[in-house]
């Protein structure tokens, strides 16, 4: 029996593309949807939910290709060291590397623990509610920053630390990094865009690590047998993510995070009520 049907693949991929860059937790939503569809959490299904993030990664690179393929040619003192000139030229990539380091380190160390948390709908529901409550006050806590705020190495590292919070399912990587950026006096738009940029190395590393782990555990045949499913999932995630990014940037710049906060509270609250009253989420 196949791990995922075509319909299940389409649904999960749409959820991934739609929620990956919104502050609502894509991982949390995929866990919820898997439970609703009665999908068994097999080794391939767990890998699939990570691997289809590659499609979402490509959507960011396509939408912001000028940022990813442009070097910094602004003037720098001729007396600067060769290293400083090099880092200045590749400043965009350097900032992403600094911001990625915390998640790369803690993600590797706590990989098994994170996989265990991915099995818990309860954790997702609680974090959706707590994150939603926080977002209701987020606009007041972090006033829209200064357009001229410069992203320093120190600020990039701090944003990277915020990203680590999203290792708990239901937190939202997007929310954590955007809040991290706003805490560094960045505007909502700039914080959101840097969150998208940071998603590329972070999600690429997660996808690569999951693929490598699957291969080392003898999953070569599993990948080969399910290649059409992976290709379909990535294509759908790519298209949907592009639409979601365009919507989110416009929406959050105008209205902030309140609507997303209420959404998280309602969804998380309904799930908790169902679980506490002895109901499961399986509708299949």
N, C-alpha and C positions, 0 to 999 in steps of 0.2 A: 504493500500500500504506500502511495506517495505521501511525503511529509506534508505537502501543501497542494491543494487543488488550484486550478487557474484562478477561480473566483477569490479564494483566500489570498493568493499572491497579489492580485490586483488591489484588494481592499487594504491589506497591510501596507503595500507600497504607496497607496494614496495617503494613508495616515502618516507614513514617514515623511513624504514630501511636503505635506500640508503643515505638519507640526514641528519639523526639525528646526526651523528658524523662528518659530513663534514661541513666546515665553510660557508654554503650556506643558512642556515635557513630551518629546516624541517617544522616548523609551517607555514612559509611563503609559501613554496612549496605546502603544503597540502591545504592551502587556495586557491592558484592559481588553483590547480588540481580540487578542488571541484567546483570552478566557471566554469572551462572548461567543466566539466562533467554535469553541471547543477544540482548539488546536493543541495537540500534545507538544510539550516543550522538549523536542528532540535536539540532538546535537546540531543537526542541520538547521532547524528552525531558529535556534539561538544564534547561529552563525549568520543566517539569512538577514535577521533584523539589524545586524551590524554591517554586513557587506553591502546592502542596498543604500547605505549612507554614501557610498561612492558616487551614486547618481546625484545625490544632493550636493556633494562637493563640487561636481562639474558645473552645476547650475550657478554656483557662486563665482567660479573661475570665468565662466562665459559672461555673466552679467558685469563683472568687475575686471575684465581682462586687462584694461589699461593699468590697473594697480598692480596686477601680478606680473606684468611683463614690461615694467618701466623702472629704470634705475633713477637714483637721485642725482641730478646734475646741478643742484644749487651750489653756489660758491662756497668754498671752504678755505681757510687760511693755508697758504703755501708752506707755512712752518709746521703744519700738522704732521704727525708721524704717519708712516705708511699704513699702519693698522687703522688709525683713526680715519684716514682717507678711504680705506677699503670699507669700513663699517658705515661711513657716511654715504658711500655710493650704493651700498646694498642695505640701506637703512630699513626699508620696508620688510625685507626678509629677516633681518636681525631682530626687529621688534617682535615678529611672529615667533621666532625661535625662543626668545626670552619668555614670552607669554606662554609658550607651549610646555616649557620645561617642567613646571610643577605637576601638570596633569600627566605628562609622560612618565614622571618618576612615580607618583602615587598610583597611577593606573597600572603600572607594571607590578608594583609591590602588592597591591590589594586586588589583583585581577580575579582571584578565586572568590574572594568575599563579595565583590561586585556581582559576579555571576550568580551567587546565592541570593542576593537581594533582588535580582531580576525575576525571581520566582514568586515574589511576594506582592500580591495585589493590595494587601493591607498597607504596606509601606508606601506604595504609590498613592493610594487614596489620602493617607494622612499628610504626605508631603504636598499633594495638590492643594489641600485645604490651607495648610500653613503658609505655603508659597502665595496662595491667593490673598490671604489676609495681609501678608507683607506688601503685596503689590497695590492694595487699596491705599496704602499710605506712602508708597514709593515716590509718587509725584511731589508730595510735600517734603519728604525727607531729602530728596535730591532735586533741588531746583534745576531747571534746564541750564546747563553749563555755558561756558564761554566758548564762542565759535573759534577763538584764537588760542585755545588751550593746546599746548604742544604735548604730544605723547612721548614721554621720556622712557629710558630703559627701566627705571624704577617703577613708573606707572604701569608699564607693560607687564612687569613681573607681578605686581599686585593684582592686575586683572586676571592673570594666569592662576593666581591663588584662589580667586573667587570661582574660577571655572571648576576647580577641584570639588566644590560643594555639589556640583551636578553629578558626581559619581553615585549619589543616592538617587535611585529611580523616583521620578516624580518631581524633582527639583527644577529641572530644565536648564540645560547648558546655556541656551540663549539668554534666559533670564539672569542667570548668575553672572555671565560675562558682561551683559549690558549694565547691570547694577554696579559691577566692578568698575566699568568705564565711567558711569555717572558719579561714582564716589571719587573719581579722579578729576572731577570738574569738566568732563566731556559732555557735549550736547547729546540729547537722546539719539539724534540721527547718527552722529559720529560714533557713539558707543555701540549702536546697533550694527553699523557697517564694520567696525573692528571685530565685533562678535562673529559676523559672517566670515571675515578674513581668517580669524583664529580657528574657525571650524574646519578649515581646509587641512592644516597639518594635524590637528587633533583627531579628526574623523578618519583621515588617511592612515594615521598610525594605528588607530583602533581597528580599522578594516584590515590592514596589512597583518597586524598581530593575530587577529582572529583567523585569517586565512592560513598563516604560518602554523598556528597551533593546531588547526584542523588537519593540515597536511602531515605534521609530525605525529599526530595521533592516528594516522592511517586513514584520513578522510579524503584521500585523493579520488577514490571511486565515488564517494558521496557527492563531491563537487562536480565531477564529470557527469554523473547521472542527473544532476539537478541544474546543469548549466543553463538550459532554456528558462528555467524559473528565475535564476539569478539575473539573466539578461533582461527579462521582462520587468522584473522588480526595479532594476536600476533605471531603465528607460522611463518608467512611470514616475519614480521618485524624482528624476531629473526635471521632467516637464512640470509636475505639480509644484516642486520647490521653487522654480523660477517664478511662477505666478504668486506663490505665497510671499516671497521676498519683496516683490514689487508692492504688494498690498500692505505688508507690514511696515515698511519704511514710511510710506505715506500716512498710514493710520497712526502709528506711534508718535510721529512728529507732530501731528495735529492734536491727538487726544490723550496721549500717554498710555498708562498701563491698567487703568481702572477696569475697563471692560474685560480684559484678560483675567484680572483678579477675581471678578465675580464669576466668570466662566469656570475657573479652577475650583472655586469654593462649591459651586453647584454640582459639578461633576464629581469631585472628591466626596462631597457630603452625601450624594445619592448612593455612591458605591459603599460608603461606610454604613449607611442605613440598611442597605440590602444585606451586607455581610453580617451585621449585628442582629438582623431578624432571621438569620438562617437561610437566606437565599443565595444562590450562586449566580454568576454572570452569564452562564452558558445559555445562549438562545438558539444554538444550532440544533 
